[in-house]
Amino acid sequence: LWDDRTFLARMSSNAAALNAWASRMAATHGGDGIGRRGLGVMIGLHMPREGQAVEVAKRCRERGVLIETAGPRDEVLKLLPALNMPAEQLAE
């Protein structure tokens, strides 16, 4: 799998798209203290207001998005998309 150049290119492209999205979210909501975390396709949005990340995760799951929270107070919304996810599906 790691020798498959198509797979690696897709993963790199997905990581760039996901990082751009997370950076836009942090910039748009940075005044609320939301910050981007992570590396590659492992991305998190730190949400300092108590319960905020948990509420967002709940709404995402209601829409069929598999997502979880992390951190000692569940203050990080964690995205771990499948490595082989098509770009079109990631964009949704």
Helices and strands as residue ranges (DSSP letters): H 5-29, G 30-32, E 35-39, E 42-46, H 52-62, E 68-70, E 76-79, H 87-91
